[in-house]
Structures are given as C-alpha cells and as structure tokens.
Amino acid sequence: MNTGTAPPNSNGLSTAQMSNASNFLDWNISAGGVWAMPAGATHPVLQWQRTRF
C-alpha cells in the first residue's frame, strides 16, 4: 500500500526509495519481467543483470 505524497517527476529518489520496488509500479518488476529488484539491491536492474548481484 502506497502512502504519502509522490514527489514530482523532476525530483530524484532517495536510496531508501530506490530500494523499494513499490516505488516502480509502472515497471515490469516481477518473475519473468524485464526488471528485477534483487535482495539487497539499491535500485532495480534488468533481469540479465541479476547475475552480477
């Protein structure tokens, strides 16, 4: 569940916000999706990049 006010598109995200997949709802972050959020990652990565984490 998202709470609070979303920042304007011109603002960046904090490290904590970048580490939370729920801040990327329009991205395809799911099993078999284009993007992934590996455990311990500080930002989303492309599925093919998961082997680096």
N, C-alpha and C positions, 0 to 999 in steps of 0.2 A: 504494500500500500504506500503510495507516494503522499507525502505531506509537505507542507510549506509552499513557498513561492518559487517557481522555477526562475533561474537567472535569465536575463536577456541573452539572445544568441551571441551577442558581441562579447559577453563575459566568458572567461575561461572557467574551468572546474578545478577545485582543489584536489589534492591527491586522494583524500578520502572519497570524494565524489567520483573520481575517475576509477576507483577500485570497486565501485558498486554497480553491478550490471543493471540494476533497475533504473539507473540514470541514462540508459541507452535503449529505451523501449522500442524505438523505431528501427533499431539494428537487428539483424538476424543472429542473435546470440542464443543458440540452442544446439542440442545434439544434432549434428549434421548440417548446421547452419554455416554461414560464411564466416562469422566472427565467433570467438571463444573468450571466456574470462577464466583462465586457469587459476587454481587456488594460489594465493599469494601474489598474484599479478597486480600491478598498479594501474593497468589500463587494458582495454580489450586488444586482442591480437587476432590476426587472421588465422583460420584453422590450420593452415600449413605451417604457421609459425609456432604452434604448440610444442613441437619437439625441442624448441630452444628453452623451455621452462622446465 
